[in-house]
Amino acid sequence: MISVNRWTRLVWGVCCLVWGQVLWAAPQIDDWYTHNGARVLFVNAPELPMVDVRVVFDAGSARDGNTAGLAEMTNTLLNDGAGAWDADQIAARLESVGAKLGFGAARDMAWVTLRTLTDPEAYDRAVGTLAVVLGQPTFEQDDLERNRKAMQTALRVGEQEPGTVAEKAYFHALYRDHPYAIPSDGTSASLEAITREQVVAFYRQYYVAKNARVAIIGALDRPQAEALAERVVGELPSGESAPGLPPVPKLQQGIEIHTPFPSSQSHILMGQPGMHRGDPDYFPLYVGNHILGGSGLVSQLSQEVREKRGLSYSVYSYFSPMRRSGPFIIGAQTKNSQVDEAVAVIQQTLQRYLDNGPTEQELIAAKQNISGGFPLRIASNSKIVEYLAMIAFYDLPLDFLETFVTKVEAVTREQIHQAFKRRLDPDGFVVVTVGNAKAAPDS
């Protein structure tokens, strides 16, 4: 006779197995182009009566040229007036049917998102609103001035935050003359200089079909998704894809930057250009970084810096792959009096990792953690639509989600060791510290 506890464990184990199999099922992705050249990725998800759309343009701050903040300004203004509607009318149209628009811009891309119910009235109004916002923005001068002031205010607020100061100094030192060095939120001088004519020109060049990727997931069939994509971007000019960005040059020597800041804690950022999307070393670097500094309190950096020496409450590392080599970053905060020691321990830990690589036990634990957590990363429509947009934008294989866990499981210790030795050179790191390093020792 099976005991209650044993029976409970057995049933729970079977449930977990079944649940895991359901979660492991990768979504089936359809792929096509609109008549004017926009690539579309679609997943049918009939479980909920709703649709998520994410339209991504190669129109991030790397396209700002000499006017930092132009990409963000253009993207923000899309929601402030389109067709015959002002911002309040756009908001009212969406609120009346429970739909939601979202906007954003980063270095590589700018995007507009929509979430709506599939109820015919709500769907028609929401999708129609998105089409007008993308295709008929008005870019009124008054809206430009209001957003200019808002961005200038945000800029001043950022100047009072040591983390923001450190990040900007880091990116500027890391990328120098490369477009990735351009601050997405602009500078005081560049924001003051932005004109309506520049915004219109930026929009006309980059918000075109061949420069767009459309990701759709929801309770639609393929013909309905095709009609949705055509309605949303089908009226945009075909245009041309944005030209390729230049390669990121390798740093020839290390750079150390200290920015005095009136704070009791110092912020530390250190690293160098890392990898790009689709990089052949992606999986060894991804899994290897999980062990080094990407797995929270059990990472090597956390064990050495936080647990053994109490130098920082939080220390971390990550690769941020982009169209060109995105940054590899190690970050921490520590007392002003402990900056030098914290930096030295981080450098020693990294060098030891480059010399020896991970242990077999660390690799097994990392694989289990990554593989076990991956289903939760694609457990909602909003998460899947972001992955679809990423796959489309960076031209990743359509089976990226399907094969992700398999490729993680295939990574070996030697692959990690060689990839890290090949890609990271501590002697060529940028090291940025922001804080009151000259302050008296903390009590």
BAVOTI-576183 format. One record per residue (C-alpha): residue in one letter; x, z, y. Coordinates in Angstrom, 3 decimals, padded with zeros to 6 digits. Layout:
# BAVOTI-576183
+---+----------+----------+----------+
: r :       xx :       zz :       yy :
+---+----------+----------+----------+
: A :        X :        Z :        Y :
...
+---+----------+----------+----------+
This chain:
# BAVOTI-576183
+---+----------+----------+----------+
: r :       xx :       zz :       yy :
+---+----------+----------+----------+
: M :  000.000 :  000.000 :  000.000 :
: I :  001.330 : -000.986 :  003.430 :
: S :  001.548 :  001.843 :  005.988 :
: V : -000.238 :  001.484 :  009.316 :
: N :  003.033 :  001.353 :  011.242 :
: R :  004.519 : -001.235 :  008.916 :
: W :  001.303 : -003.279 :  009.050 :
: T :  001.316 : -003.080 :  012.854 :
: R :  004.915 : -004.285 :  012.986 :
: L :  004.107 : -007.129 :  010.576 :
: V :  001.097 : -008.299 :  012.582 :
: W :  003.033 : -007.989 :  015.851 :
: G :  005.914 : -009.987 :  014.391 :
: V :  003.579 : -012.784 :  013.281 :
: C :  001.888 : -012.810 :  016.697 :
: C :  005.240 : -013.002 :  018.441 :
: L :  006.295 : -015.864 :  016.183 :
: V :  003.103 : -017.814 :  016.888 :
: W :  003.247 : -017.017 :  020.612 :
: G :  006.895 : -018.055 :  020.717 :
: Q :  006.082 : -021.366 :  019.034 :
: V :  003.383 : -022.019 :  021.618 :
: L :  005.718 : -021.172 :  024.466 :
: W :  008.502 : -023.304 :  023.026 :
: A :  006.358 : -026.416 :  023.116 :
: A :  007.819 : -028.537 :  025.894 :
: P :  005.333 : -030.432 :  028.058 :
: Q :  004.874 : -034.137 :  027.392 :
: I :  006.045 : -036.022 :  030.494 :
: D :  004.713 : -039.410 :  031.574 :
: D :  006.814 : -041.496 :  033.963 :
: W :  005.963 : -044.510 :  036.142 :
: Y :  006.247 : -045.988 :  039.642 :
: T :  003.584 : -046.537 :  042.280 :
: H :  003.067 : -050.076 :  043.556 :
: N :  005.299 : -049.376 :  046.572 :
: G :  008.176 : -047.825 :  044.645 :
: A :  007.669 : -044.048 :  044.386 :
: R :  008.619 : -042.556 :  041.025 :
: V :  005.957 : -040.334 :  039.426 :
: L :  006.283 : -037.707 :  036.697 :
: F :  003.060 : -036.332 :  035.207 :
: V :  002.058 : -033.660 :  032.706 :
: N : -001.509 : -033.346 :  031.472 :
: A : -002.534 : -029.673 :  031.446 :
: P : -006.278 : -029.437 :  030.772 :
: E : -006.400 : -025.662 :  030.264 :
: L : -007.236 : -024.879 :  033.911 :
: P : -009.467 : -026.886 :  036.288 :
: M : -006.728 : -027.412 :  038.842 :
: V : -003.954 : -029.781 :  039.901 :
: D : -000.488 : -029.173 :  041.362 :
: V :  001.291 : -031.946 :  043.261 :
: R :  004.847 : -031.848 :  044.599 :
: V :  006.119 : -034.784 :  046.672 :
: V :  009.877 : -034.675 :  047.226 :
: F :  011.887 : -036.837 :  049.617 :
: D :  015.631 : -037.314 :  049.896 :
: A :  015.284 : -035.960 :  053.417 :
: G :  017.111 : -032.632 :  053.493 :
: S :  019.561 : -031.357 :  056.056 :
: A :  022.344 : -033.479 :  054.534 :
: R :  020.572 : -036.310 :  056.401 :
: D :  020.600 : -034.519 :  059.773 :
: G :  023.666 : -036.346 :  061.055 :
: N :  024.720 : -034.926 :  064.408 :
: T :  021.434 : -033.089 :  064.945 :
: A :  021.341 : -030.016 :  062.717 :
: G :  017.807 : -028.789 :  062.042 :
: L :  016.192 : -032.229 :  062.332 :
: A :  015.096 : -032.376 :  058.683 :
: E :  013.502 : -028.932 :  058.830 :
: M :  011.814 : -029.699 :  062.147 :
: T :  010.363 : -032.956 :  060.824 :
: N :  009.057 : -031.349 :  057.656 :
: T :  007.503 : -028.421 :  059.535 :
: L :  005.727 : -030.696 :  062.006 :
: L :  003.910 : -032.562 :  059.234 :
: N :  001.447 : -029.681 :  058.993 :
: D :  000.873 : -029.382 :  062.754 :
: G : -001.102 : -032.562 :  063.252 :
: A : -002.053 : -035.650 :  061.265 :
: G : -004.600 : -038.384 :  061.832 :
: A : -007.379 : -036.939 :  063.974 :
: W : -006.668 : -033.326 :  062.970 :
: D : -004.604 : -030.605 :  064.563 :
: A : -003.035 : -027.734 :  062.615 :
: D : -006.171 : -025.583 :  062.737 :
: Q : -008.363 : -028.401 :  061.466 :
: I : -005.966 : -029.170 :  058.627 :
: A : -005.986 : -025.506 :  057.626 :
: A : -009.785 : -025.320 :  057.841 :
: R : -010.229 : -028.383 :  055.623 :
: L : -008.108 : -026.821 :  052.920 :
: E : -009.419 : -023.274 :  053.202 :
: S : -013.001 : -024.478 :  052.826 :
: V : -012.247 : -025.732 :  049.312 :
: G : -009.624 : -023.174 :  048.268 :
: A : -006.730 : -025.628 :  048.387 :
: K : -003.229 : -024.918 :  049.655 :
: L : -000.469 : -027.033 :  051.179 :
: G :  003.204 : -026.018 :  051.179 :
: F :  006.233 : -027.399 :  052.999 :
: G :  009.981 : -026.900 :  052.783 :
: A :  013.396 : -028.423 :  053.294 :
: A :  016.846 : -027.670 :  051.871 :
: R :  020.166 : -029.500 :  051.909 :
: D :  019.279 : -032.199 :  049.391 :
: M :  015.554 : -032.576 :  049.819 :
: A :  012.349 : -031.946 :  051.711 :
: W :  009.004 : -031.458 :  050.004 :
: V :  005.261 : -031.117 :  050.449 :
: T :  003.101 : -029.427 :  047.810 :
: L : -000.607 : -029.227 :  047.090 :
: R : -002.637 : -027.011 :  044.784 :
: T : -006.324 : -027.769 :  044.406 :
: L : -009.242 : -027.346 :  042.041 :
: T : -010.510 : -030.400 :  040.182 :
: D : -014.053 : -029.844 :  041.421 :
: P : -014.868 : -033.295 :  042.857 :
: E : -015.593 : -032.125 :  046.405 :
: A : -012.561 : -029.837 :  046.595 :
: Y : -010.281 : -032.388 :  044.944 :
: D : -011.335 : -035.265 :  047.187 :
: R : -010.926 : -033.270 :  050.377 :
: A : -007.583 : -031.734 :  049.383 :
: V : -006.003 : -034.968 :  048.154 :
: G : -007.327 : -036.864 :  051.157 :
: T : -005.818 : -034.280 :  053.476 :
: L : -002.426 : -034.511 :  051.773 :
: A : -002.471 : -038.303 :  052.060 :
: V : -003.113 : -038.136 :  055.804 :
: V : -000.519 : -035.400 :  056.351 :
: L :  002.134 : -037.513 :  054.611 :
: G :  001.064 : -040.863 :  056.012 :
: Q : -000.223 : -040.190 :  059.518 :
: P :  001.638 : -037.263 :  061.144 :
: T :  001.248 : -037.217 :  064.929 :
: F :  004.356 : -035.227 :  065.945 :
: E :  002.818 : -034.032 :  069.207 :
: Q :  005.265 : -032.884 :  071.876 :
: D :  003.508 : -029.528 :  072.269 :
: D :  003.892 : -028.871 :  068.542 :
: L :  007.556 : -029.811 :  068.746 :
: E :  008.141 : -027.350 :  071.578 :
: R :  006.349 : -024.548 :  069.756 :
: N :  008.372 : -025.100 :  066.596 :
: R :  011.569 : -025.389 :  068.599 :
: K :  010.970 : -021.897 :  069.998 :
: A :  010.082 : -020.536 :  066.570 :
: M :  013.252 : -021.965 :  065.011 :
: Q :  015.363 : -020.673 :  067.897 :
: T :  013.878 : -017.215 :  067.438 :
: A :  014.567 : -017.324 :  063.692 :
: L :  018.115 : -018.397 :  064.461 :
: R :  018.661 : -015.379 :  066.710 :
: V :  017.202 : -013.072 :  064.075 :
: G :  019.596 : -014.541 :  061.510 :
: E :  022.537 : -013.798 :  063.773 :
: Q :  021.658 : -010.111 :  063.389 :
: E :  021.715 : -010.243 :  059.587 :
: P :  025.174 : -009.976 :  057.997 :
: G :  024.050 : -011.781 :  054.858 :
: T :  022.947 : -014.801 :  056.864 :
: V :  026.149 : -014.747 :  058.903 :
: A :  028.200 : -014.654 :  055.700 :
: E :  026.272 : -017.517 :  054.085 :
: K :  026.700 : -019.807 :  057.092 :
: A :  030.404 : -019.051 :  057.352 :
: Y :  030.788 : -019.670 :  053.627 :
: F :  029.058 : -023.058 :  053.638 :
: H :  030.944 : -024.183 :  056.735 :
: A :  034.304 : -023.281 :  055.192 :
: L :  033.365 : -024.724 :  051.807 :
: Y :  032.120 : -028.112 :  052.978 :
: R :  033.783 : -028.596 :  056.386 :
: D :  033.057 : -032.237 :  057.374 :
: H :  030.707 : -032.942 :  054.459 :
: P :  026.956 : -033.181 :  055.202 :
: Y :  026.372 : -030.049 :  053.102 :
: A :  028.094 : -028.048 :  055.844 :
: I :  025.215 : -028.772 :  058.234 :
: P :  023.100 : -025.611 :  058.669 :
: S :  019.542 : -026.431 :  057.578 :
: D :  018.046 : -024.287 :  060.325 :
: G :  020.176 : -025.914 :  063.031 :
: T :  022.217 : -024.393 :  065.820 :
: S :  021.230 : -023.263 :  069.294 :
: A :  022.590 : -026.476 :  070.811 :
: S :  021.154 : -028.839 :  068.197 :
: L :  017.669 : -027.318 :  068.289 :
: E :  017.596 : -027.610 :  072.062 :
: A :  018.573 : -031.281 :  071.798 :
: I :  015.977 : -032.452 :  069.239 :
: T :  013.582 : -035.026 :  070.716 :
: R :  010.280 : -036.394 :  069.491 :
: E :  011.895 : -039.819 :  069.188 :
: Q :  014.474 : -038.409 :  066.773 :
: V :  011.763 : -036.767 :  064.663 :
: V :  009.750 : -039.995 :  064.480 :
: A :  012.858 : -042.007 :  063.569 :
: F :  013.833 : -039.508 :  060.865 :
: Y :  010.323 : -039.598 :  059.407 :
: R :  010.182 : -043.396 :  059.412 :
: Q :  013.530 : -043.705 :  057.668 :
: Y :  013.206 : -041.046 :  054.989 :
: Y :  009.481 : -040.425 :  054.357 :
: V :  009.023 : -043.715 :  052.522 :
: A :  007.946 : -044.516 :  048.979 :
: K :  011.296 : -045.585 :  047.523 :
: N :  012.800 : -042.362 :  048.831 :
: A :  010.033 : -040.246 :  047.269 :
: R :  009.420 : -038.557 :  043.929 :
: V :  005.940 : -037.356 :  042.966 :
: A :  005.391 : -034.604 :  040.395 :
: I :  001.874 : -033.920 :  039.097 :
: I :  000.520 : -031.432 :  036.577 :
: G : -003.077 : -030.547 :  035.934 :
: A : -006.407 : -031.298 :  034.348 :
: L : -006.214 : -035.059 :  034.822 :
: D : -005.759 : -037.942 :  032.421 :
: R : -003.152 : -040.657 :  033.005 :
: P : -005.461 : -043.051 :  034.939 :
: Q : -006.614 : -040.216 :  037.195 :
: A : -002.994 : -039.185 :  037.822 :
: E : -002.089 : -042.772 :  038.659 :
: A : -004.950 : -042.943 :  041.144 :
: L : -003.847 : -039.615 :  042.648 :
: A : -000.272 : -040.798 :  043.154 :
: E : -001.412 : -044.054 :  044.735 :
: R : -003.724 : -042.192 :  047.077 :
: V : -001.077 : -039.701 :  048.143 :
: V :  001.908 : -042.019 :  048.712 :
: G :  000.486 : -045.497 :  048.181 :
: E :  000.026 : -046.108 :  051.899 :
: L :  003.600 : -045.188 :  052.772 :
: P :  005.955 : -048.073 :  053.577 :
: S :  008.164 : -048.980 :  050.633 :
: G :  011.318 : -048.485 :  052.719 :
: E :  014.640 : -047.854 :  051.037 :
: S :  016.227 : -045.002 :  049.144 :
: A :  018.569 : -042.870 :  051.237 :
: P :  022.219 : -043.918 :  050.876 :
: G :  024.424 : -041.922 :  048.550 :
: L :  026.156 : -038.840 :  049.892 :
: P :  029.962 : -038.778 :  049.941 :
: P :  031.800 : -036.831 :  047.228 :
: V :  032.676 : -033.233 :  048.031 :
: P :  036.450 : -032.989 :  048.509 :
: K :  038.350 : -030.380 :  046.568 :
: L :  039.729 : -027.491 :  048.602 :
: Q :  043.477 : -027.832 :  048.837 :
: Q :  044.132 : -024.144 :  049.473 :
: G :  042.367 : -020.832 :  049.700 :
: I :  040.587 : -019.784 :  052.885 :
: E :  039.938 : -016.196 :  053.970 :
: I :  037.456 : -015.483 :  056.760 :
: H :  036.507 : -012.091 :  058.123 :
: T :  033.715 : -011.770 :  060.679 :
: P :  033.401 : -008.359 :  062.362 :
: F :  029.853 : -007.020 :  062.219 :
: P :  028.462 : -003.588 :  063.190 :
: S :  027.279 : -002.505 :  059.754 :
: S :  028.126 :  000.226 :  057.275 :
: Q :  028.146 : -002.299 :  054.414 :
: S :  030.271 : -005.407 :  054.184 :
: H :  028.995 : -008.633 :  052.620 :
: I :  031.364 : -010.574 :  050.374 :
: L :  030.959 : -014.218 :  049.375 :
: M :  033.621 : -016.111 :  047.507 :
: G :  033.881 : -019.323 :  045.544 :
: Q :  034.370 : -023.066 :  045.786 :
: P :  032.469 : -026.321 :  045.127 :
: G :  031.051 : -026.090 :  041.624 :
: M :  028.982 : -028.770 :  039.895 :
: H :  026.315 : -031.393 :  040.476 :
: R :  022.988 : -031.986 :  038.772 :
: G :  023.567 : -033.867 :  035.548 :
: D :  027.162 : -032.628 :  035.385 :
: P :  028.670 : -032.994 :  031.886 :
: D :  029.865 : -029.382 :  032.115 :
: Y :  026.422 : -028.090 :  033.121 :
: F :  025.565 : -026.159 :  029.947 :
: P :  028.996 : -024.573 :  029.316 :
: L :  029.158 : -023.500 :  032.972 :
: Y :  025.552 : -022.287 :  032.979 :
: V :  025.900 : -020.207 :  029.820 :
: G :  029.380 : -019.038 :  030.786 :
: N :  028.249 : -017.862 :  034.192 :
: H :  025.457 : -015.869 :  032.572 :
: I :  028.190 : -013.818 :  030.933 :
: L :  030.426 : -013.635 :  033.995 :
: G :  027.919 : -012.625 :  036.659 :
: G :  024.488 : -014.118 :  036.056 :
: S :  022.957 : -011.589 :  033.683 :
: G :  022.527 : -008.569 :  035.912 :
: L :  023.872 : -005.196 :  034.898 :
: V :  025.370 : -006.394 :  031.599 :
: S :  027.537 : -009.127 :  033.142 :
: Q :  031.314 : -008.742 :  033.259 :
: L :  031.348 : -008.562 :  037.053 :
: S :  028.686 : -005.869 :  037.093 :
: Q :  030.489 : -003.845 :  034.448 :
: E :  033.819 : -003.968 :  036.292 :
: V :  032.660 : -003.697 :  039.903 :
: R :  029.557 : -001.541 :  039.647 :
: E :  029.570 :  000.427 :  036.407 :
: K :  033.250 :  001.295 :  036.085 :
: R :  034.161 :  001.707 :  039.757 :
: G :  030.931 :  002.099 :  041.725 :
: L :  032.091 : -000.402 :  044.337 :
: S :  028.793 : -002.224 :  044.704 :
: Y :  025.149 : -001.703 :  043.808 :
: S :  024.812 : -005.392 :  043.058 :
: V :  027.391 : -008.070 :  042.256 :
: Y :  026.516 : -011.524 :  040.973 :
: S :  027.696 : -015.085 :  040.473 :
: Y :  025.955 : -018.424 :  040.123 :
: F :  026.367 : -022.184 :  040.228 :
: S :  023.940 : -024.018 :  042.502 :
: P :  024.096 : -027.653 :  041.342 :
: M :  023.025 : -030.267 :  043.883 :
: R :  023.209 : -034.073 :  044.197 :
: R :  026.909 : -033.634 :  044.909 :
: S :  028.944 : -030.573 :  043.945 :
: G :  026.929 : -027.538 :  044.944 :
: P :  028.563 : -024.177 :  045.499 :
: F :  029.832 : -021.688 :  042.969 :
: I :  029.285 : -018.285 :  044.538 :
: I :  030.296 : -014.738 :  043.711 :
: G :  028.583 : -012.243 :  045.987 :
: A :  028.569 : -008.501 :  046.531 :
: Q :  027.981 : -005.799 :  049.118 :
: T :  030.221 : -002.768 :  049.428 :
: K :  031.257 : -000.017 :  051.812 :
: N :  033.489 : -001.166 :  054.637 :
: S :  036.313 :  000.996 :  053.355 :
: Q :  036.146 : -000.598 :  049.895 :
: V :  036.176 : -004.307 :  050.794 :
: D :  039.773 : -004.965 :  049.748 :
: E :  039.363 : -003.111 :  046.471 :
: A :  036.087 : -004.867 :  045.644 :
: V :  037.571 : -008.301 :  046.353 :
: A :  040.630 : -007.477 :  044.230 :
: V :  038.499 : -006.322 :  041.261 :
: I :  036.313 : -009.426 :  041.482 :
: Q :  039.389 : -011.654 :  041.513 :
: Q :  040.957 : -009.804 :  038.594 :
: T :  037.735 : -010.021 :  036.567 :
: L :  037.402 : -013.737 :  037.228 :
: Q :  041.043 : -014.418 :  036.362 :
: R :  040.709 : -012.489 :  033.106 :
: Y :  037.619 : -014.539 :  032.265 :
: L :  039.462 : -017.770 :  033.015 :
: D :  042.354 : -016.640 :  030.827 :
: N :  040.341 : -015.402 :  027.864 :
: G :  036.803 : -016.774 :  028.059 :
: P :  033.874 : -014.790 :  026.656 :
: T :  033.814 : -012.856 :  023.430 :
: E :  031.691 : -014.071 :  020.535 :
: Q :  029.369 : -011.087 :  020.989 :
: E :  028.908 : -011.885 :  024.666 :
: L :  028.115 : -015.506 :  023.853 :
: I :  025.531 : -014.559 :  021.231 :
: A :  023.840 : -012.129 :  023.616 :
: A :  023.837 : -014.694 :  026.434 :
: K :  022.259 : -017.364 :  024.259 :
: Q :  019.587 : -014.973 :  023.074 :
: N :  018.818 : -013.882 :  026.610 :
: I :  018.663 : -017.403 :  028.043 :
: S :  016.721 : -018.894 :  025.132 :
: G :  014.332 : -015.978 :  024.930 :
: G :  013.585 : -016.082 :  028.643 :
: F :  013.295 : -019.846 :  029.008 :
: P :  009.663 : -020.154 :  027.868 :
: L :  008.631 : -017.860 :  030.713 :
: R :  010.347 : -020.202 :  033.167 :
: I :  007.923 : -022.973 :  032.205 :
: A :  004.916 : -020.766 :  031.552 :
: S :  002.860 : -021.835 :  034.580 :
: N :  001.853 : -025.109 :  036.188 :
: S :  003.574 : -024.151 :  039.437 :
: K :  006.876 : -023.673 :  037.591 :
: I :  006.543 : -026.862 :  035.578 :
: V :  005.791 : -028.990 :  038.632 :
: E :  009.024 : -027.770 :  040.236 :
: Y :  010.946 : -028.794 :  037.132 :
: L :  009.232 : -032.186 :  037.119 :
: A :  010.250 : -032.763 :  040.732 :
: M :  013.823 : -031.703 :  039.956 :
: I :  014.011 : -034.021 :  036.940 :
: A :  012.685 : -036.936 :  038.985 :
: F :  014.776 : -036.264 :  042.088 :
: Y :  018.069 : -035.896 :  040.234 :
: D :  017.317 : -038.561 :  037.609 :
: L :  017.702 : -036.116 :  034.738 :
: P :  016.599 : -037.076 :  031.204 :
: L :  012.868 : -036.749 :  030.608 :
: D :  013.629 : -034.507 :  027.618 :
: F :  015.511 : -031.995 :  029.814 :
: L :  012.978 : -029.221 :  029.159 :
: E :  012.516 : -030.165 :  025.509 :
: T :  016.230 : -030.031 :  024.718 :
: F :  017.250 : -027.204 :  027.066 :
: V :  017.305 : -024.423 :  024.465 :
: T :  018.995 : -026.633 :  021.865 :
: K :  021.790 : -027.469 :  024.294 :
: V :  022.198 : -023.813 :  025.246 :
: E :  022.461 : -022.854 :  021.569 :
: A :  025.095 : -025.552 :  020.999 :
: V :  027.531 : -024.180 :  023.598 :
: T :  030.735 : -022.746 :  022.127 :
: R :  033.252 : -020.209 :  023.398 :
: E :  035.898 : -022.912 :  023.652 :
: Q :  033.631 : -025.160 :  025.699 :
: I :  033.012 : -022.326 :  028.158 :
: H :  036.689 : -021.416 :  028.308 :
: Q :  037.815 : -024.975 :  028.958 :
: A :  035.028 : -025.764 :  031.432 :
: F :  035.774 : -022.712 :  033.564 :
: K :  039.528 : -023.353 :  033.506 :
: R :  038.906 : -026.980 :  034.413 :
: R :  036.409 : -026.348 :  037.215 :
: L :  037.447 : -023.109 :  038.941 :
: D :  040.723 : -022.429 :  040.752 :
: P :  040.837 : -018.926 :  042.288 :
: D :  043.819 : -019.950 :  044.425 :
: G :  041.536 : -022.451 :  046.157 :
: F :  038.629 : -020.072 :  046.792 :
: V :  036.878 : -019.466 :  050.069 :
: V :  036.601 : -015.698 :  050.609 :
: V :  034.204 : -014.580 :  053.346 :
: T :  033.672 : -010.968 :  054.378 :
: V :  031.256 : -009.866 :  057.064 :
: G :  031.207 : -006.240 :  058.186 :
: N :  033.058 : -003.533 :  060.029 :
: A :  036.154 : -003.619 :  057.871 :
: K :  038.177 : -001.700 :  060.510 :
: A :  035.768 :  001.220 :  060.511 :
: A :  036.874 :  004.674 :  059.541 :
: P :  036.625 :  005.401 :  055.801 :
: D :  033.069 :  006.085 :  054.686 :
: S :  032.233 :  009.576 :  053.613 :
+---+----------+----------+----------+
